[in-house]
Amino acid sequence: MTSRQRSRSSQTTAVNPGVNGSASGGAKSTSPSTTAGPGGTGGAGGRKRVLVVGAGAAGMSCADGLARHPDKFDVTIIDAMGYCGGQAFSIPIDENRYGSKWMNQGVQGGSYIYQHTFHHFGKLGFEAKPVDLQVSFGKGDKFWTNLFPTQLVAKHSSDIKRFETAIRWMRRLQVLFALVPIKVSLKLWGLSEDLALFLGTGNATPDLPTAMMERLYTSPTYGMWYPVDPKSLSSNLPPMVVFPESTDFYTKWQKSLEERNVKVRLNTELTTVITRKPTVRVLLRPRRETEDKHNPNLADQDLPETEEEFDEIVFCVLADTAKRVLGKQARGTEKWVLGNTTWSDDVTVTHSDIDYIKKWYTIEFDKEQAVSKLGERDETARVQKGEKEFKPMYLIKETPKDPRKLEMCFDCSAFQYQLDKDKPLEDHVFQTIYLNKKHEDTWSKDEIKKDKIIREDWWHQLCHTWKHYAFVVPFVWALNRNSKNTTYAAAWTLVNAHEVAIISGQAAAYKLGADYPQELYHNDFARKSFKAYLFLMHGLTLSEQRTS
Ligand SMILES: Cc1cc2nc3c(=O)[nH]c(=O)nc-3n(C[C@H](O)[C@H](O)[C@H](O)COP(=O)(O)OP(=O)(O)OC[C@H]3O[C@@H](n4cnc5c(N)ncnc54)[C@H](O)[C@@H]3O)c2cc1C
């Protein structure tokens, strides 16, 4: 695919005023799937009819968990798009030029803690591949990388030393600091909040809770930058994994669900929840499938909705979508918790414009900026390594208009294993990420040459501010404990990451009565993460009796 595509959202986020919060919008026909029996288990043989809304990682994982009990559950999973995977999908690219005929467009990879994700990959014969992450931040005298020390690092050596001490104290006093915004914690140590931007996690970083930054540096398990380097902040190469072809994986997962009698209904959008008690009654609207299966928002409103009935509903969609389709049906708690989530509309441009990259990022070894001594520490070996091996995968730019607004970019050819990182830079694929449409005036998106653009995608992304951890995450259990036959899963319930989405779906299935896979139960790390999630989000404990 070489021509610029019409910009489409990969999410269904648009408000549909005709039906929002009421059953009255649009043409409608009634077709309850089955008649409800006593106790709300109206499926054939007294099975619970479960509607899983959203076939992203969370929804697929939930449907998979339920499908292990065909005697108990009659599972339907729907998605407004024409494919399974949600934010995880692949696109076709020019094999001759880039060395592969596909690349992953949304989710690209993760870390070794993604045990539930690996479990599902493994069951379908897929595997993630290891990569040591190289980061390149800024340009000229603002440039630093984790591969070798630069002038910038040498210049800020006293701040870096102080940061190291601060991090240790934040760890010791984690109860006090956990939810405090990073910018406040840094100020307490006399450090500039700009230091937070060095973490490279986006513009909202100064507002993230301190616990996130502290864990990045102090946790041997979760810490990407562990251990903190008192001389150059981040000098390790975080071991990461890169995902296999997402579309292939999710298509095979879809088939495997269908073989187990799960009804996978793509191009089907939930527009309204009419009622949830004694049974769940919803309005579903078919969508016209578009060529690349990313059906645009606000389309197809002329198509008639059907009313259908289920015993349980599991929301595996974004929080604001759930709130919208619930409309007046939403309980006070739901309105409050779902309404406390904050979102940003970001756009990714996938392209091969090396001139743009060279203008704004450091993608080649910069001899002038490399330093071979940090205080008394000899750094010659790291500089030599940099000279030979510098091929940054994750690049960050400070926007000149406002240096606190970052632009991020993946050199996908260096990061994704199937692409050829040794090709000349002109034949690399880059994915540049412009954050938050509200700051569009700081974007330089229009500088990318049109004929170099492969694709553009809009994303409605969760903002991980401290407020999310104060007013959303601690109350997800209150959403899940209800008498309204409703369960919530999806990455937004904790952190926007594929592994969290998968765990959340599995936990939703467990809450409804599905077992936890024994293989994962015997994997210490997986079990502990699942237990923690299950307890925090559902107030439930994992029982060995409920594994199979
Ligand atoms: C550009 C980008 C890069 C990322 N990279 C990584 C990465 O490298 N590693 C990582 O771990 N995470 C990454 N993430 C985050 C990760 O993609 C998500 O955390 C995860 O995929 C979310 O899964 P989910 O099931 O919670 O939600 P989604 O994947 O958003 O699934 C929700 C599904 O619900 C459907 N839907 C919405 N509304 C309706 C409706 N009304 N009716 C029916 N269906 C509906 C949507 O079409 C969608 O398919 C990235 C995200 C983005 C945007």
The ligand as an SDF file (V2000), in Angstrom:
LIG
                    3D

 53 58  0  0  0  0  0  0  0  0999 V2000
   -0.5750    3.4180   18.1840 C   0  0  0  0  0  0  0  0  0  0  0  0
   -0.6170    2.4830   19.3530 C   0  0  0  0  0  0  0  0  0  0  0  0
    0.4640    1.6990   19.6390 C   0  0  0  0  0  0  0  0  0  0  0  0
    0.4300    0.8380   20.7260 C   0  0  0  0  0  0  0  0  0  0  0  0
    1.5080    0.0560   20.9630 N   0  0  0  0  0  0  0  0  0  0  0  0
    1.4700   -0.8190   21.9730 C   0  0  0  0  0  0  0  0  0  0  0  0
    2.5450   -1.7030   22.1750 C   0  0  0  0  0  0  0  0  0  0  0  0
    3.5300   -1.6900   21.4310 O   0  0  0  0  0  0  0  0  0  0  0  0
    2.4660   -2.5720   23.2090 N   0  0  0  0  0  0  0  0  0  0  0  0
    1.3830   -2.6320   24.0390 C   0  0  0  0  0  0  0  0  0  0  0  0
    1.3650   -3.4540   24.9550 O   0  0  0  0  0  0  0  0  0  0  0  0
    0.3380   -1.8130   23.8470 N   0  0  0  0  0  0  0  0  0  0  0  0
    0.3560   -0.9160   22.8430 C   0  0  0  0  0  0  0  0  0  0  0  0
   -0.7040   -0.0960   22.6480 N   0  0  0  0  0  0  0  0  0  0  0  0
   -1.8600   -0.2210   23.5450 C   0  0  0  0  0  0  0  0  0  0  0  0
   -2.6790   -1.4610   23.1660 C   0  0  0  0  0  0  0  0  0  0  0  0
   -2.9350   -1.3950   21.8070 O   0  0  0  0  0  0  0  0  0  0  0  0
   -3.9920   -1.5040   23.8950 C   0  0  0  0  0  0  0  0  0  0  0  0
   -3.7790   -1.3990   25.2750 O   0  0  0  0  0  0  0  0  0  0  0  0
   -4.7980   -2.7900   23.6710 C   0  0  0  0  0  0  0  0  0  0  0  0
   -4.6610   -3.2900   22.3740 O   0  0  0  0  0  0  0  0  0  0  0  0
   -6.2290   -2.4530   23.9810 C   0  0  0  0  0  0  0  0  0  0  0  0
   -7.0430   -3.5750   23.8380 O   0  0  0  0  0  0  0  0  0  0  0  0
   -8.5610   -3.4800   24.2860 P   0  0  0  0  0  0  0  0  0  0  0  0
   -9.1920   -4.7670   23.9640 O   0  0  0  0  0  0  0  0  0  0  0  0
   -8.6450   -2.9770   25.6680 O   0  0  0  0  0  0  0  0  0  0  0  0
   -9.1840   -2.3160   23.4020 O   0  0  0  0  0  0  0  0  0  0  0  0
   -9.3110   -2.1620   21.7530 P   0  0  0  0  0  0  0  0  0  0  0  0
   -8.1930   -2.8540   21.1260 O   0  0  0  0  0  0  0  0  0  0  0  0
   -9.4960   -0.7270   21.5850 O   0  0  0  0  0  0  0  0  0  0  0  0
  -10.6270   -2.9720   21.4650 O   0  0  0  0  0  0  0  0  0  0  0  0
  -11.8990   -2.3990   21.5870 C   0  0  0  0  0  0  0  0  0  0  0  0
  -12.7290   -2.9090   20.4250 C   0  0  0  0  0  0  0  0  0  0  0  0
  -14.0700   -2.4940   20.6250 O   0  0  0  0  0  0  0  0  0  0  0  0
  -14.6270   -2.1590   19.3660 C   0  0  0  0  0  0  0  0  0  0  0  0
  -15.7750   -1.2770   19.6190 N   0  0  0  0  0  0  0  0  0  0  0  0
  -15.7430   -0.0110   20.0700 C   0  0  0  0  0  0  0  0  0  0  0  0
  -17.0000    0.4540   20.2090 N   0  0  0  0  0  0  0  0  0  0  0  0
  -17.8330   -0.5430   19.8470 C   0  0  0  0  0  0  0  0  0  0  0  0
  -19.2550   -0.6790   19.7860 C   0  0  0  0  0  0  0  0  0  0  0  0
  -20.0600    0.3220   20.1410 N   0  0  0  0  0  0  0  0  0  0  0  0
  -19.7690   -1.8470   19.3530 N   0  0  0  0  0  0  0  0  0  0  0  0
  -18.9660   -2.8810   18.9930 C   0  0  0  0  0  0  0  0  0  0  0  0
  -17.6100   -2.8010   19.0380 N   0  0  0  0  0  0  0  0  0  0  0  0
  -17.0630   -1.6550   19.4610 C   0  0  0  0  0  0  0  0  0  0  0  0
  -13.4820   -1.4820   18.6380 C   0  0  0  0  0  0  0  0  0  0  0  0
  -13.6880   -1.5160   17.2420 O   0  0  0  0  0  0  0  0  0  0  0  0
  -12.3010   -2.3280   19.0820 C   0  0  0  0  0  0  0  0  0  0  0  0
  -12.0480   -3.3810   18.1890 O   0  0  0  0  0  0  0  0  0  0  0  0
   -0.7080    0.7710   21.5620 C   0  0  0  0  0  0  0  0  0  0  0  0
   -1.8090    1.5700   21.2680 C   0  0  0  0  0  0  0  0  0  0  0  0
   -1.7700    2.4090   20.1800 C   0  0  0  0  0  0  0  0  0  0  0  0
   -2.9760    3.2470   19.8780 C   0  0  0  0  0  0  0  0  0  0  0  0
  1  2  1  0
  2  3  1  0
  2 52  2  0
  3  4  2  0
  4  5  1  0
  4 50  1  0
  5  6  2  0
  6  7  1  0
  6 13  1  0
  7  8  2  0
  7  9  1  0
  9 10  1  0
 10 11  2  0
 10 12  1  0
 12 13  2  0
 13 14  1  0
 14 15  1  0
 14 50  1  0
 15 16  1  0
 16 17  1  0
 16 18  1  0
 18 19  1  0
 18 20  1  0
 20 21  1  0
 20 22  1  0
 22 23  1  0
 23 24  1  0
 24 25  2  0
 24 26  1  0
 24 27  1  0
 27 28  1  0
 28 29  2  0
 28 30  1  0
 28 31  1  0
 31 32  1  0
 32 33  1  0
 33 34  1  0
 33 48  1  0
 34 35  1  0
 35 36  1  0
 35 46  1  0
 36 37  1  0
 36 45  1  0
 37 38  2  0
 38 39  1  0
 39 40  1  0
 39 45  2  0
 40 41  1  0
 40 42  2  0
 42 43  1  0
 43 44  2  0
 44 45  1  0
 46 47  1  0
 46 48  1  0
 48 49  1  0
 50 51  2  0
 51 52  1  0
 52 53  1  0
M  END
$$$$
